[in-house]
């Protein structure tokens, strides 16, 4: 698999120096800035929201990949677009109207996508294959960084890769959670073309080299 992108998750970065974290991430050769939004309801953790997205925007020219782990994301997708997100993804089961939320993101001129947790089936995204630009598969249960990859997700990667090929559309397949230098090649070979690296990047002695290894 070639042309794999790497999206370091600043959830693993330095919260006291987020501007520098974002600037460093770009200098290391990242392709996207992965921005994890958690509301303490959909997932048992709180992170950051629109103000932080707006604050980091001037520090990078890279696309900001906003992953909304929140209930009723349709209420907020447009605001994240306005605050500088270039890609906005959310969990379909958390939304009352996934299709309308996807359309709202597109209406802002941004890329839209859906996210599947390890215990959710592909039937949740099947009705929207004609509307998504990116599909994110969680390699762990969302909420906290540093978890180990759940092996059962491998079958889902293959399933979604087949769905993307069948759609005939250019849809990115992103893997978020449990990504390491050791398993990245296997993920790329299965069809993943965006890898989210959190602790694997930010805890690396050489983040730029880690990003190169993840990219392949």
C-alpha positions, 0 to 999 in steps of 0.5 A: 500500500502506498500513499499512506498518510499519518495523522498524529493525535494531539490528544497525546501532545503537550496541552500546556503548549498546544500551538508548539505541539501543532507546529512541531507535528507539521515539522515532523512530516505529518499529513493531518492534525488529528483533533479528538473532541470528547464530551464526557457523555458519549465517551468517559473523558473530556478534551477540547472543543471549538475554541481550541480548534480555532486557537491552533488553526494559525499554527499549521497549514495542515488539514485539521482532522476533527473526530467528534466523540460527542452526542448529537454531533449535528449540533456542532459540525458547522461550528467546527468547520467555521473554527478551522477543521478541514475534515469532520468525522462523527459516530453515526449512532450518536447522531439523530440525523447522520445524513443531514450532518454529513450534508452540513459539513459538505455545505461548508466546503469541508470533507465529511466522514463517519467513525465506527467503534470496534463493537459496531457493524458496517451496516451503520455506514452502508447507507452513507457510502455515497456521501462520505469522504473518509471512514474511520475505524477505531482500533480501540474503544474511544476515550483514552490514548495509549490503548492496545489494538483490538485484533478483531478490528482487522476483519472490519478493515477488510470489510470496509476496504471492500465496501469502498472499492465497491462504491467506486468512490475515492474514500479514505480509510483511516485507522485510529487507535493502537497504531504502532511502528510494529503493526502499521505495515499490516494495516496498510496492506489491508487497505488503510491509507490514513494512520492516526498515531498518538502515543506512538508519535509523541512518546517516540525518541524521534517522532519524525522517523516514527511518522516515516515508518508509519507512512511506509 
